[in-house]
């Protein structure tokens, strides 16, 4: 058994590179696995569950503890010893927050800036992640077939998603005025930032008197939930969102209102 930290970190890097993870994900995995290795000091079998207690005693939230437990990746991919899954704190499976269509329309109408309107509309009508939005190129939009190609989404996978006809008309006008080529959204220093997108949503939500924090991912949740409420097959929604597993998409069945409306109450 090799105990050299640098040796194991090199092995981890190789595995992460082979998986095609993003630089941000690789950095997070490496950081947390290094923390685990330093704590265990090569005594993986005996100290792995005490590592979780160590994290909990630091008053970390369950989600943070789960994130720190990425050493499961290390256990399975580089050590090949018995799975340690039962020792780890599991992720809280809270339901996603979803906006109503009326609330989203109010947010769009609350701003006169066409770029800001497009940010809200593309996040909602395409189910984009914020990273996919800020990297979206004008050439990725198929105006004729009303689809958008999302290049290298999460997990470095390409996918196709739908887009609203109303949004396409607005995007085409915006592109014509600005002679768009390349990235649709640009900031003062080049790339549009995640913070800028969050600020657009925050301002629009405040103007629309929505009394909760609206995030880019909340619009993605709303896209999926509203599709399900409209009768779209869950597997189509899975493909549009780019989920690797159907189980990830199935959470929207728990928040779709029509699913509850169709259940007859035994008291009635």
C-alpha positions as CSV (number, residue, x, y, z in Angstrom):
1,X,0.0,0.0,0.0
2,X,1.5,3.3,-1.0
3,X,1.2,6.1,1.4
4,X,2.8,8.9,-0.6
5,X,0.3,11.8,-0.8
6,X,1.6,13.1,-4.1
7,X,1.3,9.6,-5.6
8,X,-2.4,9.4,-4.8
9,X,-3.1,12.9,-5.9
10,X,-1.5,12.1,-9.2
11,X,-3.8,9.0,-9.5
12,X,-6.8,11.1,-8.6
13,X,-5.9,13.7,-11.3
14,X,-5.6,11.0,-13.9
15,X,-9.0,9.6,-13.0
16,X,-10.6,13.1,-13.1
17,X,-9.0,13.9,-16.5
18,X,-10.3,10.6,-17.9
19,X,-13.8,11.4,-16.7
20,X,-13.6,14.8,-18.5
21,X,-14.7,16.8,-15.5
22,X,-14.5,20.6,-15.7
23,X,-11.5,22.5,-14.1
24,X,-13.8,23.7,-11.3
25,X,-15.0,20.2,-10.5
26,X,-11.5,18.8,-10.6
27,X,-10.3,21.5,-8.2
28,X,-13.1,20.7,-5.7
29,X,-12.5,17.0,-5.9
30,X,-8.8,17.3,-5.4
31,X,-9.1,19.7,-2.5
32,X,-11.5,17.5,-0.6
33,X,-9.7,14.2,-1.3
34,X,-6.5,15.8,-0.2
35,X,-8.2,16.8,3.1
36,X,-9.4,13.2,3.5
37,X,-6.0,11.7,2.8
38,X,-4.2,14.1,5.3
39,X,-6.7,13.2,8.0
40,X,-6.5,9.4,7.5
41,X,-2.7,9.4,7.1
42,X,-3.0,6.2,5.0
43,X,-5.2,4.4,7.6
44,X,-8.2,4.5,5.3
45,X,-10.2,1.5,6.7
46,X,-10.0,2.6,10.4
47,X,-10.4,6.3,10.1
48,X,-12.9,6.8,7.2
49,X,-16.0,7.0,9.5
50,X,-14.2,9.1,12.0
51,X,-13.5,11.6,9.3
52,X,-17.2,12.2,8.9
53,X,-17.5,12.8,12.6
54,X,-14.6,15.2,12.4
55,X,-16.5,17.1,9.7
56,X,-19.8,17.1,11.6
57,X,-18.1,18.3,14.8
58,X,-16.8,21.3,12.7
59,X,-20.6,22.2,12.5
60,X,-20.7,21.8,8.7
61,X,-24.1,21.6,7.1
62,X,-25.1,18.1,5.8
63,X,-24.6,19.3,2.2
64,X,-21.1,20.4,3.0
65,X,-20.3,17.1,4.7
66,X,-21.6,15.3,1.6
67,X,-19.4,17.5,-0.6
68,X,-16.4,16.7,1.6
69,X,-17.2,13.0,1.2
70,X,-16.1,13.0,-2.4
71,X,-13.4,10.6,-1.2
72,X,-16.0,7.9,-2.3
73,X,-14.6,8.6,-5.7
74,X,-11.1,8.0,-4.4
75,X,-12.3,4.8,-2.6
76,X,-14.0,3.3,-5.7
77,X,-11.7,4.4,-8.5
78,X,-8.2,4.3,-7.0
79,X,-8.3,2.0,-4.0
80,X,-10.7,-0.7,-5.2
81,X,-11.6,-1.7,-1.7
82,X,-15.1,-2.3,-0.3
83,X,-17.6,0.6,-0.8
84,X,-17.8,2.9,2.1
85,X,-21.1,4.4,1.1
86,X,-22.9,3.5,4.4
87,X,-20.5,5.7,6.4
88,X,-21.3,8.9,4.6
89,X,-23.8,11.5,5.3
90,X,-26.3,11.6,2.4
91,X,-27.5,14.7,0.5
92,X,-30.7,16.3,1.8
93,X,-33.2,15.6,-1.0
94,X,-35.1,18.9,-0.7
95,X,-37.6,19.8,-3.3
96,X,-36.5,22.5,-5.9
97,X,-38.1,25.9,-5.7
98,X,-40.3,26.6,-8.8
99,X,-41.6,30.0,-10.0
100,X,-45.0,30.2,-11.7
101,X,-45.2,31.3,-15.3
102,X,-46.9,34.5,-14.3
103,X,-44.0,35.4,-12.0
104,X,-41.5,34.7,-14.8
105,X,-43.4,36.9,-17.2
106,X,-43.5,39.7,-14.6
107,X,-39.7,39.5,-14.2
108,X,-39.3,39.7,-18.0
109,X,-41.7,42.7,-18.3
110,X,-40.0,44.5,-15.3
111,X,-36.9,45.2,-17.3
112,X,-36.6,47.3,-20.4
113,X,-33.1,46.1,-21.2
114,X,-33.4,43.5,-24.0
115,X,-30.2,41.8,-23.0
116,X,-31.6,41.3,-19.5
117,X,-34.9,40.0,-20.9
118,X,-33.0,37.5,-23.0
119,X,-31.1,36.3,-20.0
120,X,-34.3,35.4,-18.2
121,X,-36.0,34.0,-21.2
122,X,-33.2,31.8,-22.3
123,X,-32.6,30.4,-18.8
124,X,-36.4,29.6,-18.6
125,X,-37.4,28.6,-22.1
126,X,-34.3,26.4,-22.7
127,X,-33.6,25.1,-19.2
128,X,-30.0,26.2,-19.4
129,X,-27.5,26.2,-16.6
130,X,-25.9,29.6,-15.9
131,X,-22.5,28.4,-17.2
132,X,-24.2,27.2,-20.4
133,X,-26.0,30.6,-20.8
134,X,-22.9,32.7,-20.5
135,X,-21.0,30.5,-23.0
136,X,-23.9,30.3,-25.5
137,X,-22.9,31.4,-29.0
138,X,-25.1,33.0,-31.6
139,X,-24.1,30.2,-34.0
140,X,-25.5,27.6,-31.6
141,X,-29.0,28.9,-32.3
142,X,-31.0,27.2,-35.0
143,X,-33.6,29.8,-35.8
144,X,-35.4,27.7,-38.4
145,X,-35.9,24.6,-36.3
146,X,-36.3,26.5,-33.0
147,X,-33.6,24.6,-31.2
148,X,-30.3,25.4,-29.5
149,X,-27.2,23.3,-29.3
150,X,-25.6,23.4,-25.9
151,X,-21.9,22.7,-26.4
152,X,-20.0,21.0,-23.7
153,X,-22.5,21.2,-20.9
154,X,-22.1,19.5,-17.5
155,X,-19.9,16.4,-17.9
156,X,-18.5,17.8,-21.2
157,X,-21.5,16.5,-23.1
158,X,-23.3,18.3,-26.0
159,X,-27.1,18.3,-26.2
160,X,-30.0,19.9,-28.0
161,X,-32.7,21.8,-26.2
162,X,-35.8,23.8,-27.3
163,X,-36.4,27.5,-27.3
164,X,-39.5,29.7,-27.3
165,X,-40.5,31.3,-30.7
166,X,-41.0,34.6,-28.9
167,X,-37.5,34.4,-27.5
168,X,-36.0,33.6,-30.9
169,X,-37.7,36.7,-32.4
170,X,-36.2,38.9,-29.7
171,X,-32.8,37.2,-30.0
172,X,-32.8,37.7,-33.8
173,X,-33.5,41.4,-33.4
174,X,-30.8,41.7,-30.7
175,X,-28.3,39.9,-33.0
176,X,-29.1,42.1,-36.0
177,X,-28.7,45.4,-34.0
178,X,-25.4,44.2,-32.4
179,X,-24.0,42.3,-35.4
180,X,-23.7,39.3,-33.2
181,X,-21.1,36.5,-33.8
182,X,-19.6,34.3,-31.1
183,X,-20.9,34.7,-27.5
184,X,-24.3,36.3,-27.1
185,X,-23.6,37.8,-23.7
186,X,-20.5,39.9,-23.2
187,X,-19.5,42.1,-20.3
188,X,-17.3,45.1,-20.1
189,X,-14.2,43.0,-19.7
190,X,-15.1,40.2,-22.1
191,X,-17.0,37.3,-20.7
192,X,-20.3,37.9,-18.9
193,X,-20.0,36.8,-15.3
194,X,-22.3,34.5,-13.2
195,X,-22.6,37.4,-10.7
196,X,-23.9,39.6,-13.4
197,X,-26.6,37.1,-14.3
198,X,-27.5,36.7,-10.6
199,X,-27.8,40.5,-10.3
200,X,-30.2,40.7,-13.3
201,X,-32.5,38.1,-11.7
202,X,-32.3,39.8,-8.3
203,X,-33.3,43.1,-9.7
204,X,-36.1,41.7,-11.8
205,X,-37.4,39.7,-8.8
206,X,-37.4,42.8,-6.6
207,X,-39.2,44.8,-9.2
208,X,-41.8,42.0,-9.6
209,X,-42.2,41.8,-5.8
210,X,-41.2,38.2,-5.6
211,X,-40.4,37.7,-2.0
212,X,-37.6,35.1,-2.3
213,X,-34.2,34.8,-3.9
214,X,-34.5,33.9,-7.5
215,X,-31.5,32.0,-8.9
216,X,-30.6,30.9,-12.4
217,X,-31.2,27.3,-11.5
218,X,-34.6,28.1,-10.2
219,X,-35.6,29.0,-13.8
220,X,-34.2,25.7,-15.0
221,X,-36.3,23.9,-12.3
222,X,-39.3,25.9,-13.5
223,X,-38.7,24.9,-17.1
224,X,-38.7,21.2,-16.2
225,X,-41.7,21.4,-13.9
226,X,-43.8,23.3,-16.3
227,X,-43.0,20.9,-19.1
228,X,-44.1,18.0,-16.9
229,X,-47.3,19.8,-16.0
230,X,-48.0,20.2,-19.7
231,X,-47.7,16.5,-20.2
232,X,-44.2,16.2,-21.6
233,X,-42.7,12.7,-21.2
234,X,-40.1,12.6,-18.4
235,X,-37.5,11.0,-20.7
236,X,-37.8,14.0,-23.1
237,X,-37.3,16.3,-20.2
238,X,-34.2,14.3,-19.1
239,X,-32.7,14.8,-22.6
240,X,-33.5,18.5,-22.7
241,X,-31.9,19.1,-19.3
242,X,-28.9,16.9,-20.1
243,X,-29.3,14.6,-17.1
244,X,-27.3,11.4,-17.2
245,X,-29.8,9.6,-15.0
246,X,-33.6,9.5,-15.1
247,X,-33.7,9.5,-11.3
248,X,-32.3,13.0,-11.3
249,X,-35.2,14.2,-13.5
250,X,-37.9,12.4,-11.5
251,X,-37.7,14.9,-8.6
252,X,-39.8,17.2,-10.8
253,X,-42.7,14.8,-10.6
254,X,-42.8,15.6,-6.9
255,X,-43.4,19.4,-7.5
256,X,-45.6,19.3,-10.6
257,X,-49.0,20.6,-9.4
258,X,-51.1,18.7,-11.9
259,X,-49.9,15.4,-10.5
260,X,-51.4,16.3,-7.2
261,X,-54.6,17.7,-8.7
262,X,-55.3,14.4,-10.4
263,X,-55.3,12.4,-7.2
264,X,-58.8,11.9,-5.7
265,X,-58.9,12.6,-2.0
266,X,-60.4,9.7,0.0
267,X,-62.5,12.2,2.0
268,X,-64.3,13.5,-1.2
